[in-house]
Amino acid sequence: MQKFQRLVRALGVLGFLCCGLAGQPAYADGSVSSLRMGYGAPDAAAFARFQNVIQQYNASGERFRIDSHCQSACTMFLSIRNVCVAPGATLLFHAGGSMQKGTISPAYTEQMRSTYNAALRQYVTDNHFMDTLAFHPISGREIVKRFGYPACR
């Protein structure tokens, strides 16, 4: 499994380097809906793909839109430095782990939580959103108004 994870990371870096040199992003349209990544990461390889997207957009400075349904690992896109959140989006928070097995991963939970700004991190912690696998929705409108993320225009 570790060899596979290293390969996925290497391919992500290679794709970023190749496309970056050509002046084109590895993911052309920077939005949750266009990448079809709103439903989270079912495994370690998918989780790594989310991290690759975050690295790519942070390196390029391009705008990234959270514009639709965004659950689980998708919420880590909030850490993209030029992110915006559509008021009509819905973000769902929960502990990291395996829904299929019903197991929580403290490491994945902390990886997700660490990508949120201080206000949102405090809120999801105080309200125990990251303690269980149950989904806890927050609207895009509230993410913007209450937690200070920029709204998409």
N, C-alpha and C positions, 0 to 999 in steps of 0.2 A: 504494500500500500504506500509506503514512504517513497519508493522508486516512482510510482505513478504520480504522487503529489509533486515530486521534484520535476518530473517531466512536464506536468501541466504548468507549473510555474515557469519553467524554462521556455516552453512554447509561448506563454503569455508575454514574457520579456522579449523573446525573439520577434514576436508579432508586433509588439510596441516599437522595438528598435527599427525594424524594417519599415513599418508604416510611418513612424516618426521621421525617418530620414527622407521619406518620399513626400513629407508634408501632409499626409492624410492620416486621420485617426484610425485606430484598429476597429473602432465602432463608430460608424459614420454619423448617425443621428443620436445625440446624447439625451436620451429620455428612457424612462422605465418602459413605457409602452412600446417604443420602437425596438428595444432590445429584448422585449418579452421576458423580463427578469423580475416581474412583480410578485412571483409566488415563492420566492425564497430558494434555499439551497438544500436539496435532499441529501447531499453527501459532501465529502471533503473536496472533491474535484469541483463541484459547483460552487462551494464556498470560496475556493481559490479564484474562480472566475469573477466573482463579485469584487474580491480584493484587487484583481488585475484591472478591472474597469475603474475602480477608485484611483489606483496609481496612475493610470493613463490620463484621466481627466485632471488630476491634480498636477501632473507634469505639464500638460498642454495648456491649462488655464481655460479650456473651452467650457462653455455653459453646459450644465447637465440638469435636465428637468425631471423632477418627480411629479408625474402628471396623471397618475392613475392609481389603481390598486397596488399597494406596496407592503408586503408582509415579510417578517422574518429577516433574513440576511439583506433583503432589499433596503431596509431602514439604514444600513451602513452607508448608503449613498448620501446620507445627510452630512457625511464628513468630506465630501468633495468641496473644495474651496470655492468653486463658482457654481454651487447648486442653487436651484430655486425650487419652490414647492407650489404647485397649482392649488388654489383654494379648494377645488373639487376633488383632490386626491384623498385617499384614505390610507393611513399607515397603521399597520397592526404589529404590536410588540408582544413578545413572549420570550421565555428562556430558550437558549440555544440547545440543540440536541436532536434526537430522532423522534419524530412524531410516530413513525411506524413501530418503533420499539418501546415508545413511552419513556425514554431515558433523557435526562437533562445532562448537558455537558457544561460544567462550570467554565471551562476554557472558552468555548464558543459563546457562551452567554457574556462573559467579560469582554471578548473581542467585539461583540456587537455593542454593548453598553459603552465601551470606551470611545466609540466613534461619534457619540452624541455630544452636543454642547452641554455645558455644566447644568443649565436649567432643566433641560430635558432629561439628562442623566439622573439628576436629583428626583425629578418627578416620577420616572419609571421605577426608581429604587424605592422611594417612599410609599408608592402605591402598589408595590410588589408585582409589577407587570412582568418582571424578569425572573420570577420565582417559580413559575409553572409554565406548562406548554399551552395553556389557554390563551387565545388571542385577545388583545386589549386594543381597540381601535382609537385613534386620534385623527381627527380630520385635518386635511391640509390647511384649512383656514385657521384652526387652533395652533398648528405647528408654527405658522407664520406669526399670528397675533400674540400667542402666549410665550413662545420659546425663541422668537427673534430670528427665525430663518427667513431669507428673502422670498418674496412672492414672485411667481413667474408672471411676466407681463405679456 
